[in-house]
Amino acid sequence: MNRLLFIYNPTSGTGQAKGSLAPVLDVFTKAGWLTTSYPTQCKGDAARVVRELGAQFDRVICAGGDGTLSEAVAGLTGLKDPPPLGYIPFGSTNDCATTFHLPRKPREAALVAAGTGVPVPIDTGRLNGKPFIYVAAFGAFTKVAYDTPQELKNTFGHLAYIFAGIASLPTIAPYHMTVEYDGQSLEDDFYFGMVSNSQSIGGMKPPKVDRVVLDDGLFEVTLVKKPLSLTDLTDGLQALVNLSPADRSGVLVQLQARQLTFTCGQPIPWTVDGEFGGSQTVNHVENCQKALRIIR
């Protein structure tokens, strides 16, 4: 029998992972897998277990939110020849499940992860050496993702980020920085920056989602400049969340790039896949093309 490492986060979402274990494990067995199960014990545990044990298995499947998936990716990218990764979404927003077109019902997602799905290559990213699977961002609202209480996420899903984001508005200030990318550069004041490889971010489609190709070696980059008026801010934000077809204000900067360097006179706090990603004055982001295979 082929060997499968199943890692699940018992606290993700509404804690539904624990109640779905029996049918999920039954799917694995019927698909011909000899399964080793591991419930994560603390933050960072999934990455550690995958890094230490992943090479011994033919497939790794994780169950939890985007944070659990991000940790599994971090563990796999540390392996010389990582096995394919399956995902059973149990989180409150599940951006990656949307991007990978995965079912939201645990048993159906398990069928894809263990049997009917196909391994396909995807790009991953690194922020200052820290792996991420779908987004690295700074500025307005990014602190919200890792400061929002789990109970609020469980109750309201991605609306929790909006509630907390509105509350953070008075604290938002722009960063004056230089952004170098693929031999080009620009300098301005930015309220927000996002480097992504995803068709869903915070439960919403990112700008120009039709350009997203998960294995092309390119990130989609969105920067929000300091608006000159309230009207500019409104136009830019509406375009950012796809409520208007175009940004008339010039507040939004959108591009694609393989590598970027963000240089600022003060440390920039980043969020990586919804978790705090560190704070430095110079930040390097690189695309790792086709670094992993995801079961879709």
Secondary structure, DSSP 8 states (H G I E B T S, - for coil): -EEEEEEE-TTSTTSHHHHTHHHHHHHHHHTTEEEEEEE--STTHHHHHHHHHGGGSSEEEEEE-HHHHHHHHHHHTTSSS---EEEEE-SSS-HHHHHTT--SSHHHHHHIIIII--EEEEEEEEETTEEESSEEEEETTHHHHHHS-HHHHHHHTTHHHHHHHHHTGGG---EEEEEEETTEEEEEEEEEEEEE--S-BTTB--TTGGG--TTSS-EEEEEEE--SSHHHHHHHHHHHTTSSSS-SSS-EEEEEESEEEEEEEEEEEEEETTEEEEEEEEEEEEEEEEEEEEE-
